[in-house]
Amino acid sequence: MNGCEVEPLEDLADDYDLIILGYTIWFLSPSIPVTGFMQSEQAKRLFKDKPVVTMIACRDMWVMAQEKMKRLLSDVGATLIDNVVLTDQGGSLYAFVTTPRWLLTGKKDPFWGFPAAGVSDKDIKESSRFGERLLDGLIKGEEKSKQPLLKHMGAVTVNGKLVATEKIATRSFMIWGKLIQKAGAPGSFARKIVITIYAVFLATLVLTIVPLNILVRRLIYPFRKEAIEKSVKFYEEPSGR
Ligand SMILES: Cc1cc2nc3c(=O)[nH]c(=O)nc-3n(C[C@H](O)[C@H](O)[C@H](O)COP(=O)(O)O)c2cc1C
């Protein structure tokens, strides 16, 4: 959650009825530039007392990041009224391959039975329903009540089986993040060594523990169903499914 410095946005109005904040996820946190922006003086001015709709596009692990975003929003005095999440097509296991391929080669097309990388065109097109509902709400001044406008429109679907994995991974990222920072300044030799060790550790984790964890979670799901469904409901707030 150490954001970078960002240049202030230009050509903004002084005041807004509603703010739609689009962001993406890096390592189970809001991406560094968005975190930096939310910690800026400009965000403090813009967001104070405003209703906010967050709009996430990511692979499929966004729940812990949104919890951090909730804190950033409350730090600037804003009220989160809705959350819309678009995740990559094809499910988690496919995205483990299609996202790194996209990141490393720039290729998004389907290949060898894998779907295209990223959010599907269909999901993007169908999102216009959220814009239409928000416009309708704004015309009627409904945003002033700071209550959700996108309830039960399929704005979010939490995958309950991934929440525990996200929690474990968040803890791991925090520990490694601190270790990497302590190792030295960005670009220093010591930091490069710790990052190399971390990269090997992460790749091993992704290839072994993560699939194993997903399998174990599937197996124990029937026994933990009630608790998982309760947490799913919580993380799907405020828009609901
Ligand atoms: C450094 C990095 C870390 C990422 N971490 C996550 C993550 O924790 N959860 C997730 O669902 N997607 C993650 N993604 C995927 C992004 O959220 C996003 O789907 C992808 O980068 C495409 O969006 P872009 O074109 O805005 O980069 C990560 C991407 C990058 C580059």
The ligand as a Tripos MOL2 file, in Angstrom:
@<TRIPOS>MOLECULE
LIG
   31    33     1     0     0
SMALL
NO_CHARGES

@<TRIPOS>ATOM
      1 C1          1.9550   -6.7660  -11.4630 C.3       1 LIG1
      2 C2          0.5880   -7.3210  -11.6720 C.ar      1 LIG1
      3 C3         -0.0610   -7.9460  -10.6100 C.ar      1 LIG1
      4 C4         -1.3610   -8.4390  -10.7700 C.ar      1 LIG1
      5 N1         -2.0050   -8.9720   -9.6960 N.ar      1 LIG1
      6 C5         -3.2950   -9.3730   -9.8240 C.ar      1 LIG1
      7 C6         -4.0230   -9.8500   -8.6740 C.ar      1 LIG1
      8 O1         -3.5400   -9.9040   -7.5520 O.2       1 LIG1
      9 N2         -5.3170  -10.2400   -8.8650 N.ar      1 LIG1
     10 C7         -5.9150  -10.2060  -10.0960 C.ar      1 LIG1
     11 O2         -7.0750  -10.6000  -10.1880 O.2       1 LIG1
     12 N3         -5.2590   -9.7340  -11.1880 N.ar      1 LIG1
     13 C8         -3.9770   -9.3070  -11.0770 C.ar      1 LIG1
     14 N4         -3.3100   -8.8200  -12.1820 N.ar      1 LIG1
     15 C9         -4.0350   -8.6720  -13.4530 C.3       1 LIG1
     16 C10        -4.5410   -7.2480  -13.5700 C.3       1 LIG1
     17 O3         -5.4670   -6.9650  -12.5520 O.3       1 LIG1
     18 C11        -5.2140   -6.9570  -14.9260 C.3       1 LIG1
     19 O4         -6.2290   -7.8770  -15.1750 O.3       1 LIG1
     20 C12        -4.2580   -7.0360  -16.0780 C.3       1 LIG1
     21 O5         -3.0160   -6.4410  -15.7280 O.3       1 LIG1
     22 C13        -4.8330   -6.3230  -17.3070 C.3       1 LIG1
     23 O6         -5.1500   -4.9970  -17.0290 O.3       1 LIG1
     24 P1         -4.2370   -3.7650  -17.5910 P.3       1 LIG1
     25 O7         -4.3410   -3.8220  -19.0770 O.co2     1 LIG1
     26 O8         -4.8820   -2.5510  -16.9870 O.co2     1 LIG1
     27 O9         -2.8530   -4.0230  -17.0700 O.co2     1 LIG1
     28 C14        -2.0000   -8.3450  -12.0340 C.ar      1 LIG1
     29 C15        -1.3340   -7.7290  -13.1090 C.ar      1 LIG1
     30 C16        -0.0570   -7.2190  -12.9320 C.ar      1 LIG1
     31 C17         0.6140   -6.5320  -14.0930 C.3       1 LIG1
@<TRIPOS>BOND
     1     1     2 1
     2     2     3 ar
     3     2    30 ar
     4     3     4 ar
     5     4     5 ar
     6     4    28 ar
     7     5     6 ar
     8     6     7 ar
     9     6    13 1
    10     7     8 2
    11     7     9 ar
    12     9    10 ar
    13    10    11 2
    14    10    12 ar
    15    12    13 ar
    16    13    14 ar
    17    14    15 1
    18    14    28 ar
    19    15    16 1
    20    16    17 1
    21    16    18 1
    22    18    19 1
    23    18    20 1
    24    20    21 1
    25    20    22 1
    26    22    23 1
    27    23    24 1
    28    24    25 2
    29    24    26 1
    30    24    27 1
    31    28    29 ar
    32    29    30 ar
    33    30    31 1
@<TRIPOS>SUBSTRUCTURE
     1 LIG1         1 GROUP 0 **** ****
